[in-house]
Amino acid sequence: LNMKLSWLVIWAGTLFLNPVTAECNITSETVTCEESGKNLSNIPLNLFQNVTKLSLKNNKITLKDTDKEILRSFINLIELYLNENMITELYNNSFCNLTKLIILDISNNHISTVPKAAFAGLNQLSVLNLSYNMITQLDSDVFTSLKSLTVLNLQYNFLKFFHIKSSFKLIKIILAGNPWTCSCDLRDLQIWLTASNVTMENENSTTCTFPNTMEKLSINSPAAIQPADCKIENASLENTVTSTTAIKFKSSALLTALMPNNITGSNGTHAELPLLGKSWTFLAGVLGFVLSTTLLIFTAIKCPTWCRYLISYSHRRLEENGSEMFEQEFSADTSSSPTVSGTNDEDPIVIFEKIHAFVPEEDGFIEDKYIDSHVTEES
């Protein structure tokens, strides 16, 4: 009787301090609040702080910052149901204060991405339901902090592959309803399913979607992924990486050989020269391309002009009547000049003949009429 009276006093005091309008059932061990199907857009504030089970399914909760702040106050929460809401994205540390949480159901939402620290702080979490969402890519690192996780439900998402580590320990996993691509990317999941003691629920419906030749084949079947093909692919990938590394090493060695390792500073110490980065190589390539393009354009523009000049150029001899033109011009000049008094009319002709004697075509002898007349008179 005294025990019942004590619990009644505690319940009355809690009710007085925290007025409750939600439908909560209080027992000696649990406080269950049922807030399903009430079109709630936020987590209610008028709830017991010591609530251990909270059902908020079939509402319009988006799990915003205000909702995360309210959840942090429920430090005794063991079960949380947020399924059938409007959550589109999980954020880091969304449930960090719920250290006693064992069951978390956030299925039937619109979650597309799950960050690495989304479930940080959930050290006691055992059951996680992420089914019926829109998750396209998921890494096992998301669950590494969940040391107590035993059941993981990922069915009916958009997962094509799932990279998983051997240290990831589960008892049951549900992967059906995803568009699995049976390639080497899924090889580590297949190895983990075979090597671990995990039970894959609905294995017959967990089948390959791509390629079409393996459709309806279980992802855990040895025929789904050929290990030999993956070894060949890995070997070719390793060879590619090795050759790329060797080329880079040779390039670095050549650059080191061409450039001095150090220079002597003004104080006698040696300072290393900075290596040229990729930006300098890119700049040099762009500069060389611009210069070569400019040279080609200039050559294409000037080449027709040069060709026409070379074709039109030719040596030509002087015309033979050039001397006659010179004589005519010279005669015109002499006729226009004033005559000297005391000379006869033949003087201009004599002058012309004297000048004409210097023409290269003459024989070099000078004919002088005065000399002839003088010789005649004496005779």
C-alpha positions as CSV (number, residue, x, y, z in Angstrom):
1,L,0.0,0.0,0.0
2,N,2.8,2.4,0.9
3,M,4.5,1.6,-2.5
4,K,1.4,2.4,-4.4
5,L,0.9,5.6,-2.5
6,S,4.5,6.6,-3.3
7,W,4.0,6.1,-7.0
8,L,0.7,8.0,-6.9
9,V,2.4,10.9,-5.2
10,I,5.2,10.9,-7.8
11,W,2.7,10.7,-10.6
12,A,0.7,13.6,-9.2
13,G,3.8,15.7,-8.8
14,T,5.0,15.0,-12.2
15,L,1.6,15.8,-13.6
16,F,1.5,19.1,-11.7
17,L,5.0,20.1,-12.9
18,N,4.5,18.9,-16.5
19,P,0.9,19.2,-17.6
20,V,0.2,16.5,-20.1
21,T,-2.4,16.6,-22.9
22,A,-0.9,13.6,-24.8
23,E,-2.2,10.1,-24.5
24,C,0.5,8.6,-22.2
25,N,0.3,5.4,-20.3
26,I,2.3,5.4,-17.1
27,T,3.5,2.3,-15.3
28,S,6.0,1.6,-12.7
29,E,8.7,0.9,-15.4
30,T,7.7,2.7,-18.6
31,V,6.0,5.8,-19.8
32,T,4.4,5.3,-23.2
33,C,3.2,8.2,-25.2
34,E,1.1,7.5,-28.3
35,E,1.0,10.5,-30.7
36,S,0.2,8.7,-33.9
37,G,-2.0,10.0,-36.7
38,K,-2.5,13.5,-35.4
39,N,-1.1,15.5,-38.3
40,L,1.7,16.8,-36.1
41,S,4.4,18.9,-37.8
42,N,6.6,19.0,-34.7
43,I,7.4,16.8,-31.8
44,P,5.1,17.9,-28.9
45,L,6.5,19.8,-26.0
46,N,3.9,18.7,-23.5
47,L,5.3,15.3,-22.9
48,F,6.8,13.6,-19.8
49,Q,10.6,14.2,-19.7
50,N,11.0,10.6,-18.4
51,V,9.1,9.0,-21.3
52,T,10.6,5.7,-22.3
53,K,8.5,4.8,-25.4
54,L,7.4,7.5,-27.9
55,S,5.3,6.7,-31.0
56,L,5.0,9.6,-33.4
57,K,4.2,7.6,-36.6
58,N,1.8,8.7,-39.3
59,N,2.4,12.5,-38.8
60,K,4.1,15.3,-40.8
61,I,7.3,15.6,-38.7
62,T,10.4,16.6,-40.7
63,L,12.9,16.3,-37.8
64,K,14.0,19.9,-38.0
65,D,16.4,21.6,-35.5
66,T,13.6,22.3,-33.1
67,D,12.6,18.6,-33.1
68,K,16.2,17.6,-32.4
69,E,16.3,20.0,-29.4
70,I,13.1,18.4,-28.0
71,L,14.4,14.9,-28.5
72,R,17.6,15.7,-26.5
73,S,15.5,16.2,-23.4
74,F,14.2,12.5,-23.5
75,I,17.3,11.0,-22.0
76,N,15.4,7.9,-20.8
77,L,13.9,7.1,-24.1
78,I,14.2,3.4,-25.1
79,E,11.9,3.1,-28.1
80,L,11.3,5.8,-30.7
81,Y,9.0,5.4,-33.7
82,L,9.1,8.1,-36.4
83,N,7.9,6.0,-39.3
84,E,5.4,7.3,-41.8
85,N,6.4,10.9,-41.5
86,M,7.9,13.5,-43.9
87,I,11.6,13.2,-43.0
88,T,13.7,13.9,-46.1
89,E,17.2,14.0,-44.6
90,L,19.1,12.9,-41.5
91,Y,21.7,15.2,-40.0
92,N,24.8,14.5,-37.9
93,N,24.1,14.0,-34.2
94,S,20.3,13.9,-34.7
95,F,19.9,11.5,-31.7
96,C,23.1,12.1,-29.8
97,N,21.5,12.4,-26.3
98,L,19.5,9.2,-26.6
99,T,22.1,7.0,-25.0
100,K,19.5,4.5,-23.8
101,L,17.7,4.1,-27.1
102,I,17.3,0.5,-28.2
103,I,14.8,0.6,-31.0
104,L,14.7,3.3,-33.7
105,D,12.2,3.1,-36.5
106,I,12.4,5.8,-39.2
107,S,10.9,3.7,-42.1
108,N,8.4,5.0,-44.7
109,N,9.9,8.4,-45.0
110,H,11.7,10.2,-47.9
111,I,15.2,9.9,-46.7
112,S,17.8,10.0,-49.5
113,T,21.1,10.6,-47.7
114,V,22.5,9.3,-44.4
115,P,25.6,11.1,-43.2
116,K,28.4,9.3,-41.4
117,A,27.5,10.7,-37.9
118,A,23.7,10.5,-38.2
119,F,23.5,7.8,-35.4
120,A,26.3,9.1,-33.2
121,G,25.7,8.6,-29.5
122,L,23.4,5.6,-29.9
123,N,25.6,3.2,-28.0
124,Q,22.8,0.9,-26.9
125,L,20.9,0.8,-30.2
126,S,20.0,-2.7,-31.2
127,V,17.3,-2.4,-33.9
128,L,17.4,0.1,-36.7
129,N,14.7,0.3,-39.4
130,L,15.5,2.3,-42.5
131,S,13.2,0.5,-44.9
132,Y,10.9,2.1,-47.5
133,N,13.0,5.2,-48.0
134,M,14.9,6.6,-51.0
135,I,18.5,5.8,-50.0
136,T,20.7,5.5,-53.1
137,Q,24.1,5.1,-51.4
138,L,25.1,3.8,-48.0
139,D,28.4,2.9,-46.5
140,S,29.0,0.7,-43.5
141,D,31.0,3.5,-41.8
142,V,27.6,4.9,-40.9
143,F,27.0,2.0,-38.5
144,T,30.5,1.6,-37.1
145,S,29.6,3.6,-33.9
146,L,26.6,1.3,-33.3
147,K,28.4,-1.4,-31.3
148,S,25.2,-3.0,-30.1
149,L,23.4,-3.1,-33.4
150,T,22.0,-6.6,-34.2
151,V,19.1,-6.0,-36.7
152,L,19.3,-3.7,-39.7
153,N,16.4,-3.3,-42.1
154,L,17.3,-1.7,-45.4
155,Q,14.6,-3.2,-47.7
156,Y,12.9,-1.3,-50.4
157,N,15.4,1.5,-51.0
158,F,17.3,2.4,-54.1
159,L,20.6,0.6,-53.2
160,K,22.6,-0.9,-56.1
161,F,25.6,-1.9,-54.0
162,F,26.6,-1.8,-50.3
163,H,30.3,-1.6,-49.3
164,I,30.6,-3.3,-46.0
165,K,33.5,-4.1,-43.7
166,S,34.3,-7.4,-42.1
167,S,34.2,-5.9,-38.6
168,F,30.5,-5.1,-39.1
169,K,28.6,-7.5,-36.9
170,L,24.9,-8.2,-37.1
171,I,22.5,-11.1,-36.4
172,K,19.9,-10.2,-39.0
173,I,19.8,-8.0,-42.1
174,I,17.0,-7.3,-44.5
175,L,18.0,-6.2,-48.1
176,A,15.1,-7.2,-50.3
177,G,13.4,-4.9,-52.7
178,N,16.6,-3.0,-53.8
179,P,17.8,-2.7,-57.4
180,W,21.0,-4.6,-56.7
181,T,23.7,-4.6,-59.5
182,C,25.6,-7.9,-59.4
183,S,29.1,-6.8,-60.2
184,C,32.4,-6.6,-58.5
185,D,31.1,-3.7,-56.4
186,L,28.9,-6.1,-54.6
187,R,31.6,-8.7,-54.0
188,D,32.6,-7.6,-50.5
189,L,28.9,-7.8,-49.4
190,Q,28.7,-11.3,-50.8
191,I,31.9,-12.3,-49.0
192,W,30.6,-10.8,-45.7
193,L,27.3,-12.6,-46.0
194,T,29.1,-15.9,-46.5
195,A,31.8,-15.4,-43.9
196,S,29.7,-13.9,-41.0
197,N,26.9,-15.5,-39.0
198,V,24.4,-13.0,-40.1
199,T,21.0,-14.1,-41.4
200,M,19.7,-12.5,-44.5
201,E,15.9,-12.4,-44.2
202,N,13.9,-12.9,-47.4
203,E,16.9,-14.2,-49.2
204,N,14.9,-15.6,-52.1
205,S,13.5,-12.1,-52.9
206,T,16.9,-10.4,-52.5
207,T,17.9,-10.8,-56.1
208,C,19.9,-9.1,-58.8
209,T,18.3,-6.5,-61.0
210,F,21.2,-5.8,-63.3
211,P,22.5,-7.3,-65.5
212,N,19.5,-8.8,-67.2
213,T,21.2,-12.2,-67.5
214,M,21.4,-12.5,-63.7
215,E,17.9,-11.2,-63.0
216,K,16.0,-13.1,-60.3
217,L,19.3,-14.6,-59.1
218,S,20.0,-14.2,-55.4
219,I,22.9,-11.8,-54.6
220,N,24.3,-14.4,-52.2
221,S,24.5,-17.0,-55.0
222,P,28.0,-17.9,-56.1
223,A,26.8,-17.6,-59.8
224,A,25.8,-14.0,-59.3
225,I,29.4,-12.7,-59.1
226,Q,32.3,-14.5,-60.7
227,P,35.4,-14.1,-58.5
228,A,37.7,-14.7,-61.4
229,D,36.3,-11.7,-63.3
230,C,36.8,-9.5,-60.3
231,K,40.4,-10.7,-59.9
232,I,41.1,-9.9,-63.6
233,E,39.4,-6.5,-63.1
234,N,41.4,-5.8,-60.0
235,A,44.6,-6.9,-61.6
236,S,44.1,-4.6,-64.6
237,L,43.2,-1.8,-62.2
238,E,46.3,-2.4,-60.2
239,N,48.4,-2.4,-63.4
240,T,46.9,0.9,-64.5
241,V,47.6,2.5,-61.1
242,T,51.1,1.1,-61.1
243,S,51.9,2.4,-64.6
244,T,50.4,5.8,-63.8
245,T,52.5,5.9,-60.6
246,A,55.6,4.9,-62.6
247,I,55.0,7.7,-65.2
248,K,54.6,10.2,-62.4
249,F,57.8,9.0,-60.7
250,K,59.8,9.3,-64.0
251,S,58.4,12.7,-64.6
252,S,59.4,13.8,-61.1
253,A,62.9,12.3,-61.6
254,L,63.4,14.0,-64.9
255,L,62.2,17.4,-63.5
256,T,64.6,16.9,-60.5
257,A,67.5,16.1,-62.9
258,L,66.8,19.1,-65.1
259,M,66.5,21.6,-62.2
260,P,69.1,22.2,-59.5
261,N,68.0,20.9,-56.1
262,N,69.2,24.1,-54.4
263,I,70.6,27.5,-54.8
264,T,73.0,29.4,-52.6
265,G,71.5,32.4,-50.9
266,S,73.2,35.6,-50.0
267,N,74.1,34.3,-46.5
268,G,75.8,31.2,-47.9
269,T,72.9,28.9,-47.0
270,H,71.2,26.6,-49.5
271,A,67.5,27.2,-50.3
272,E,65.5,24.7,-52.2
273,L,63.8,25.9,-55.4
274,P,60.1,25.4,-55.5
275,L,58.9,22.7,-57.9
276,L,56.7,23.8,-60.7
277,G,53.1,23.0,-60.2
278,K,50.5,21.8,-62.6
279,S,49.3,25.4,-63.1
280,W,52.6,26.4,-64.6
281,T,52.5,23.5,-67.0
282,F,49.0,24.3,-68.0
283,L,50.0,28.0,-68.5
284,A,52.9,27.1,-70.6
285,G,50.8,24.8,-72.7
286,V,48.1,27.5,-73.2
287,L,50.8,30.1,-74.1
288,G,52.4,27.7,-76.7
289,F,49.0,27.0,-78.2
290,V,48.2,30.7,-78.5
291,L,51.6,31.5,-80.1
292,S,51.4,28.6,-82.6
293,T,47.8,29.5,-83.5
294,T,48.8,33.1,-84.1
295,L,51.7,32.2,-86.3
296,L,49.6,29.9,-88.4
297,I,46.9,32.6,-88.9
298,F,49.6,35.2,-89.8
299,T,51.1,32.8,-92.3
300,A,47.8,31.9,-93.8
301,I,47.0,35.6,-94.3
302,K,50.4,36.7,-95.7
303,C,51.2,33.6,-97.9
304,P,48.9,34.6,-100.8
305,T,50.5,38.1,-100.9
306,W,54.0,36.7,-100.9
307,C,53.2,34.2,-103.6
308,R,51.7,36.9,-105.9
309,Y,54.8,39.1,-105.3
310,L,57.2,36.2,-106.2
311,I,55.3,35.2,-109.3
312,S,54.9,38.7,-110.7
313,Y,58.6,39.6,-110.2
314,S,60.9,39.1,-113.4
315,H,64.0,40.7,-114.9
316,R,63.5,42.7,-118.1
317,R,66.2,44.2,-120.4
318,L,66.1,47.8,-121.3
319,E,64.4,48.6,-124.6
320,E,66.8,49.3,-127.5
321,N,65.2,52.6,-128.4
322,G,66.2,53.9,-125.1
323,S,69.3,55.6,-126.6
324,E,67.1,57.3,-129.3
325,M,64.8,58.6,-126.6
326,F,67.8,59.9,-124.8
327,E,69.0,61.6,-128.0
328,Q,65.6,63.2,-128.6
329,E,65.4,64.5,-125.1
330,F,68.9,65.8,-125.2
331,S,68.3,67.5,-128.7
332,A,65.2,69.1,-127.3
333,D,67.2,70.5,-124.4
334,T,69.9,71.9,-126.6
335,S,67.5,73.4,-129.1
336,S,65.7,75.2,-126.4
337,S,68.9,76.8,-125.1
338,P,70.0,80.3,-126.6
339,T,72.5,80.2,-129.5
340,V,75.9,81.8,-129.1
341,S,76.6,84.8,-131.4
342,G,79.4,84.4,-134.0
343,T,78.6,80.8,-134.8
344,N,76.8,79.4,-137.8
345,D,73.7,77.2,-138.0
346,E,75.7,74.0,-138.0
347,D,77.0,74.5,-134.4
348,P,74.2,72.7,-132.7
349,I,74.8,69.7,-135.0
350,V,78.5,69.7,-134.2
351,I,77.7,69.8,-130.5
352,F,75.3,66.9,-130.9
353,E,77.8,64.9,-132.8
354,K,80.4,65.4,-130.2
355,I,78.1,64.3,-127.5
356,H,76.8,61.5,-129.7
357,A,80.3,60.1,-130.0
358,F,80.2,58.9,-126.4
359,V,77.4,56.5,-127.2
360,P,78.6,53.0,-126.7
361,E,77.5,51.9,-130.2
362,E,80.0,54.3,-132.0
363,D,83.5,53.3,-132.9
364,G,85.2,56.0,-130.8
365,F,86.4,58.3,-133.7
366,I,85.4,62.0,-133.7
367,E,84.4,63.6,-136.9
368,D,85.2,67.3,-137.1
369,K,84.2,69.4,-140.2
370,Y,86.3,72.3,-139.2
371,I,89.4,70.2,-139.4
372,D,88.5,68.9,-142.9
373,S,87.8,72.4,-144.3
374,H,91.0,73.8,-143.0
375,V,93.0,71.0,-144.5
376,T,91.3,71.6,-147.9
377,E,92.1,75.3,-147.9
378,E,95.8,74.7,-147.3
379,S,96.0,72.1,-150.0
